[in-house]
Amino acid sequence: MTLDQLNFVRSILTGVGKDKSKLHTMNLGVLAYKELDPIDPELAINISNLNCISSKISSGLKVILLHK
């Protein structure tokens, strides 16, 4: 489930996926803090950042990725 969510966000960010309706139902932030923070805090921060980005995209904000 988590890998599916990560792949979905990736497809949206790369322009492959066009249907953004599922972004409202994602729970990556909860996963980051409950499951990953004790094990890998750096990964938890990155997943939390991804959750923030996907939330902004679902609200209609255009996000420009800096690595491009």
Contacts in CASP RR format, 6 or more apart in sequence:
PFRMAT RR
TARGET T0000
AUTHOR 0000-0000-0000
METHOD contacts of the structure
MODEL  1
MTLDQLNFVRSILTGVGKDKSKLHTMNLGVLAYKELDPIDPELAINISNL
NCISSKISSGLKVILLHK
2 28 0 8 1.000
2 31 0 8 1.000
5 26 0 8 1.000
5 27 0 8 1.000
5 28 0 8 1.000
6 28 0 8 1.000
6 50 0 8 1.000
8 22 0 8 1.000
8 26 0 8 1.000
9 23 0 8 1.000
9 26 0 8 1.000
9 28 0 8 1.000
9 50 0 8 1.000
9 53 0 8 1.000
9 54 0 8 1.000
11 17 0 8 1.000
12 20 0 8 1.000
12 23 0 8 1.000
12 54 0 8 1.000
12 57 0 8 1.000
13 53 0 8 1.000
13 57 0 8 1.000
13 63 0 8 1.000
13 65 0 8 1.000
20 57 0 8 1.000
20 58 0 8 1.000
20 60 0 8 1.000
23 54 0 8 1.000
23 55 0 8 1.000
23 57 0 8 1.000
23 58 0 8 1.000
24 58 0 8 1.000
26 51 0 8 1.000
26 54 0 8 1.000
28 47 0 8 1.000
28 48 0 8 1.000
28 50 0 8 1.000
28 51 0 8 1.000
28 54 0 8 1.000
29 47 0 8 1.000
29 48 0 8 1.000
29 51 0 8 1.000
31 47 0 8 1.000
32 43 0 8 1.000
32 44 0 8 1.000
32 45 0 8 1.000
32 47 0 8 1.000
32 48 0 8 1.000
32 51 0 8 1.000
33 44 0 8 1.000
33 48 0 8 1.000
36 43 0 8 1.000
36 44 0 8 1.000
36 47 0 8 1.000
37 44 0 8 1.000
53 63 0 8 1.000
56 63 0 8 1.000
57 63 0 8 1.000
END
